[in-house]
Amino acid sequence: MNRKFHRAGAFASVALMFGMLLGTAMTGAVAQDQAEPEGLETVETVLPTVEEAALEPVRFVASPVVQEIPAANEELDLPAASDAASLRELVSSMPFGNELSGEMRCLAQAVYFESRGEPLTGQLAVARVVINRAESSLFPDDYCSVVTQRAQFSFVRGGRIPQPNTSSAAWARARAIARIAHQELWDSEAGEALYFHATHVRPRWAGRMATVAQIDSHIFYK
């Protein structure tokens, strides 16, 4: 699933004027120039908490899902899912040295801070929730905005994502899981889940939603 930023622009048409020998003239239509926009138009919206999203409908501006184009070397040498006998084997075969784009880093950070102590299937499920939200009209349409959305992920403080320990094995796994989820290289038990919580809590909204899966210490809902 590769969501891309798109740019639109319009080219000006050329007006031609011809003088007639007898003094008459014909004028062509002229299209007004349009400058290429510097970025995607944004709309300020008060974002809901998980509880609010569960209790009442939330409207976001309808727009196609767009994702930052990964760095050129980010897509190199990615293994095929069919070549791996297990998710662990697939994670082990993912290249670590390639740079992450900004959006992919946000996805990896969500995996790292929310589930680095979980089994790989649980980490993949967390990544799947972020991706599902980016595809849903109920949530922002890019990974970073999904992760930093107000009152959604407890590790985010003041709209900022903390820095992971980039030399740790947990970060290497989180990066690999983010790529696997983004490229849809392995199916997740989370399916179309949009919400999850730890098993030691029981939020009020959970009773109104369909349980998709329980993976270790997290329960996933849609």
N, C-alpha and C positions, 0 to 999 in steps of 0.2 A: 504494500500500500504506500505509494509515494505521493505525498501531497506537495504541489509546486506553487511558488509565487508566480503570478502572471502579470505582464505589463501590457497596457493598451495604449495605442497612440493613433492619431489620424493624420494623414498626409494632405496637404493643401492641393487643390486642383488649380490648374493654370487657366487664366482668362485670356482669350485671344480676341483681339480686335482687328478687324480688317477694314481698311478704307476703300470705299467703292469709288470708281472712277467718276461717278456723277455726284459725289458729295454725300451719299448715304452711307450708313455704317451698320454693322451687326456686332452685338456684344455677347460673349459667352458667359455662362454661369460661373460664379466664383465660390469655392468652398472656404469657409472661415478656418484659419489655422487653429489647431488644438495642441497645446504643449503636452508632452508626456508627463503624467503625474509622478511626483517624487516617491510616492508610497501608497499603500492601500488606504482607502478612506476608513477611518475608525469612528465608532459611535460609542459615546460614554454611556454605560449601562450599569445600574446598581445590581451587582451579582448576588444570587441567593446563597444562603447556607445550604448544607445538605438537607436539613430538616425542612427548610422553606421550599426547596425544589421538590421534595416528596409530597408536600401538602398542597401546593398550588402550582398551576402552570406558569412557566416563565417564558417570556418572549425575547428572543435575540434576533438581530438582523439576519435574515436568510441570505446566505452566501455560500459559494462553493468552498469545500475544505481545501485549504492551501497549506503546504508545508515547505519549509526552506529546502532548497535543493542541496543535497549533501555535498560535502567537499569532494573534489574529483577522485581522490584516492580512497574515499570512504566506501565505494562500491566495488573496489578491486578485490579479487580473490575470495569473495564470499562463497562458502561451501553450499552445495545444494542439500536441502533437507533430506532428500532421498539417500544421500551418501552416509547419513548418520543413523546409527542404530538406536540412539537415545538422545534426549535433550542434553544430558550431561556431555555426551560425545560431541554434539553440535556446538555447545558452548566452548568446549576445549579447542575446537577447530577454528573458532572465529579469530581473525587477526586483531591484535591489540594495539599495534603501533599507529594505525591510521588515525588521522584527526577526526574528531566529531564536529558536525555542524552545530550551530547554536541550538536548534530545535532538538536534535538528537541528544545533546548534552542534557537538556532539561528532562527528557524522557529517562535517560540513564540515572540522573539525580533522583528522580521520583522512585525508581526501582531501588536505588541504593539506600535512601533514607527511610522508605516505607517498609522494605522487605529484605534487607541484606541478610537477616538472620533466618529467613524462610527457605524452604527447599526451592530448587530452581523452578518447579512448576508454580509455586506461589509467587515468585518474582516475575515470571512471565505473565501471570494473571494480573498483577498490579500494572505492568506495562500495557496490557490489553485494555484495562479500564481507562487509562489516560488516552489511548488511541481511540477507543469507542466514544469518549467524551468529545474529542476533537472532531469526530464525524457526526455528532448529534447536534441538532438545532437548539438544544437546551443549554449548551455550553459553548465557550469560546472555540474558535476553529483552528487553533494551533497548539502544539504541545506546551510551550512555555506559558501561554495564557491560561491553559487548563491547570497547570501545576500551581501557578501563582494566584489563581482565583481566590478571592477572599473567603476565609473560613472553610476551606476544603481540605487542605493537607496540613497537618499539625506541625510539620517540620519547617514550613515556610513562616518567616517572621517579617512583618511589615512589607510584604510583597517581594521579599528577597529569599533566594535559595542559598543555603549555606554551602560551603565548599567541602567536597568529600575528601577523604584521604586517597589521593590519586595514586599512591604507591602500594595500595592494599590489594589483596586478592579479591576482596569484596567489590571494589570499584571495577576491576577487570571483568568480573562476572556481570555486574550491572551494565557495563558497556555492551558486552556480548548479548545479553538478554534484550537490551533496547534495540539492537540491530536485528535480532531474530524476530522480535515482535513487529518492528516497522516493516520488514521485508516479508512478513508472513511466512517465515521458514518453518514454523512449527505451530501446530494447533494448540490453543489454550483451553483449559477446562472452564475458564471464565466466560467464554463465548461472547455474548453481547452485553455483559455486565457493565453497569454505569456507576455502581456504588460498592463499597466494601467497608467493613469495620472489623476490629479485633474481637475475638471471641469473649474476652473478659468484660466487654461493654455490651449494652443492649439499647441502642438509640430508639426513640419512639417511632421514627419513620420506618424502621426495619420490618415491623409487622404489616405494613401496607404494601410491601414489595415481594416479588417472587424471588426466592432463593435460587441462584444458579449453581453455586458450588461452595463447599467448604474445603479449604486447602490449608492444612496445618492450623495456624492461629488466626486465619482471616476467613470471613464469610462474604461471599459476593452476591450481589443482587442486580436485577434489572427492572 
